[in-house]
Amino acid sequence: MAKEKPHTGSQPRCAQLKSQVTSARRRTRLRCLVGIGLLASATAVATAQFADLVPRVRQLALAGDLVAARQLIEQTRAAEGNQTSQWLAAASWLARGASFLGEWGLAEKYAREALAGSAPRAGVQQLDADTNLSTALGASIEVLGKAYDARGDRTAAVQFLREQREKYVGTSIETRIQKNVLLLSLKGTPLPELEMSDHLLNRSAAPGDMSGKVLLLYFWAHWCSDCKRQEPVLELLHKNYSDDGLVFIGPTKLYGYSAQGRQATPSEELDYLGSAYQKNYPTPPWMPVPVSRQNFLRFGVSSTPTLVLVDRKGIVRLYHPGYLGYGELEEHIEPLLNNPDK
């Protein structure tokens, strides 16, 4: 009986093949791991690239570089979609930048996208919890109102803004929408009623104090750096024009905190405003300071300072959110003081 020949050559060959298969598997696994690593790295780069989307678009929009701002927004849309609150806020900034330059087609396009994406989730809690969402909604409404006005239809603009204000009563954007209503409608109308029941330092103004006078309302906040720039301007105006019939009222409201952002109850904040705050920023004795949240809502004070100038007949002649220098204010005030019919 013939003996089976030993497979002297085949065993090393099998071992060699097994080694080759193992090496191939290792290379495949390594390539997969490298691929996963590259994908993770690319994702991290993309995430880092778009993490600061809103401030980057804001900076570009304010600089007037609409091409770069739009390119960045569209890159983000392709990578992450257009429904994140971050993307919506960035789109609203592009819309604002376009409106500043009168590019109304571009402004309306991105404002409508921001509004369509943010409005369905814009409850009170959501808006208060997500600043990007409130930015997107507030700015898109603002731009669309201005777009109506730019087309020559101020009536439609005011109607649209008032409708939006009614939708978002009680939210963080209500005051901002009211500001835009007043920018288009307050000048030339009687001064809205001021809530005057509570005053800082117990300095109140009687109605007779304002009768037949030119009135400058100065809405301010204790945390506001521009307000601290504005106050020396008011001091000089008072010095030069108070004898001619210029009077001042400085409404403010409580914000829930005191020095260095420390949380405070209403009584604690009032104590701070009436004592520690006065040491560094004393309230002029000639300016009564009513304290009321309602005044800020009624006058659309979403930015401080806000200045409202009223003639001797009680008609608003200037409504200006933001700081104004001495010369600019004087140009508006002098004609009202010199002309008794205004």
Secondary structure by P-SEA (a helix, b strand, c coil): ccccccaaaaaaaaaaaaaaaaaaaaaaaaaaaaaaaaaaaaaaaaaaaacaaaaaaaaaaaacaaaaaaaaaaaaaaccccccaaaaaaaaaaaaaaaaacaaaaaaaaaaaaaaaccccccaaaaaacaaaaaaaaaaaaaaaaaaaaaccaaaaaaaaaaaaaacccccaaaaaaaaaaaacccccccccccccccccccccccccccccbbbbbbbbcccaaaaaaaaaaaaaaacccccbbbbbbbbbbcccccccccccaaaaaaaaaccccccccccccbbbbbcaaaaaaaccccccbbbbbcccccccccccccccaaaaaaacaaaaacccc
